[in-house]
Amino acid sequence: MRIIVPAISVLLSLAGCHEKPSVTSEVRSSRNGVTTLHSKATLKDGIARFQCLRSHSGSCHYLVFVGGCQDVATGESPAADCDVKPVDSFSLALGDEKQLPGLSRDFRHCVDAMAMPAAPQCLN
């Protein structure tokens, strides 16, 4: 019995009972100690899930794009003439979420509580 339980545990771990990796980005803004915007975006298996968790206006406005605008390694700001390719723009009511399939790990997004963001300016 002492050998059977560990053997079963090893077999189950080899069977691939692992959660797939994901990438999560959260944006939070506050004014005078009060949260004005809280948004969460999670990419898992090529599907991005955007959630509007808090917004003082009642909506979160998203711009999703791809493009080599910013040097991720150095964190340098993008140039004004940066080449971005919009994928989607949408607004979500507070508490709503949206899924976008087919996005790669290098997608970028901006979110604002008041108006639709403009890229690449929203990366500054």
C-alpha positions in Angstrom: 0.0 0.0 0.0 2.9 2.3 0.7 4.1 2.0 -2.9 0.7 2.1 -4.6 -0.3 5.6 -3.4 2.9 7.3 -4.5 2.8 5.4 -7.8 -0.7 6.7 -8.5 0.3 10.2 -7.7 3.2 10.1 -10.1 1.0 8.7 -12.9 -1.6 11.4 -12.4 1.1 14.1 -12.5 2.4 12.7 -15.7 -1.1 12.7 -17.2 -1.0 16.4 -17.5 -3.2 17.5 -14.7 -1.8 21.1 -14.8 -3.5 24.4 -15.4 -2.4 26.1 -18.6 -0.3 29.3 -18.2 -2.0 32.7 -18.6 -0.9 36.3 -18.6 -2.9 38.9 -16.6 -2.7 42.7 -16.7 -4.6 44.9 -14.3 -5.0 48.7 -14.6 -6.0 50.7 -11.6 -6.4 54.5 -11.3 -7.4 56.5 -8.3 -8.0 60.1 -7.3 -7.9 61.3 -3.7 -7.7 57.8 -2.5 -10.8 56.7 -4.4 -10.5 54.1 -7.2 -11.7 55.6 -10.4 -10.8 52.7 -12.8 -10.1 49.0 -12.3 -9.8 46.8 -15.3 -8.4 43.3 -15.8 -7.3 41.5 -19.0 -6.3 37.9 -19.0 -4.8 36.0 -22.0 -5.1 32.2 -21.9 -5.0 29.8 -24.8 -5.1 32.7 -27.3 -8.3 34.1 -25.8 -8.2 37.5 -24.1 -10.8 38.2 -21.5 -11.4 41.9 -20.6 -13.3 42.8 -17.4 -14.5 46.2 -16.3 -14.4 45.9 -12.5 -14.7 49.5 -11.5 -15.2 52.8 -13.3 -16.4 56.1 -11.9 -18.2 56.8 -15.2 -19.9 53.4 -15.2 -18.0 52.2 -18.3 -14.5 51.1 -19.4 -13.4 52.0 -22.9 -10.9 49.7 -24.5 -8.5 49.8 -27.5 -6.8 46.6 -28.4 -3.9 46.6 -30.9 -0.8 44.9 -32.0 2.4 46.5 -33.2 6.0 47.1 -32.1 5.4 50.4 -30.5 7.3 50.1 -27.3 10.5 48.5 -26.4 9.3 46.1 -23.7 12.9 45.4 -22.5 13.8 49.1 -21.9 10.3 50.5 -21.3 10.9 53.4 -23.7 7.9 55.4 -24.7 6.6 54.9 -28.3 7.3 57.4 -31.0 4.4 59.6 -32.2 4.5 57.9 -35.6 4.5 54.4 -34.1 2.9 51.8 -36.4 0.0 50.2 -34.5 -2.7 47.9 -35.9 -6.0 48.2 -34.2 -7.6 44.8 -33.5 -10.8 46.0 -31.7 -12.3 48.9 -29.7 -15.2 48.5 -27.4 -16.8 49.8 -24.3 -18.0 47.6 -21.3 -20.5 48.6 -18.7 -19.3 48.2 -15.1 -19.3 44.5 -14.2 -19.3 43.3 -17.8 -16.7 41.3 -19.7 -15.7 40.5 -23.3 -13.6 37.8 -24.8 -11.5 38.2 -28.0 -10.1 35.0 -29.5 -7.0 34.7 -31.6 -4.7 37.2 -29.8 -1.0 36.5 -29.4 1.0 37.2 -26.3 2.3 40.5 -27.8 -1.1 42.2 -28.0 -1.4 45.5 -26.2 -4.4 47.4 -24.9 -5.3 50.7 -23.3 -8.3 51.4 -21.1 -10.0 54.6 -20.0 -13.0 55.4 -17.8 -14.0 58.5 -19.8 -13.3 58.2 -23.5 -11.9 55.8 -26.1 -8.1 55.8 -25.9 -6.0 56.6 -28.9 -2.8 54.6 -29.7 0.1 55.0 -29.4 -0.5 58.1 -27.2 -2.3 56.0 -24.6 1.0 54.1 -23.9 2.7 57.2 -22.4 
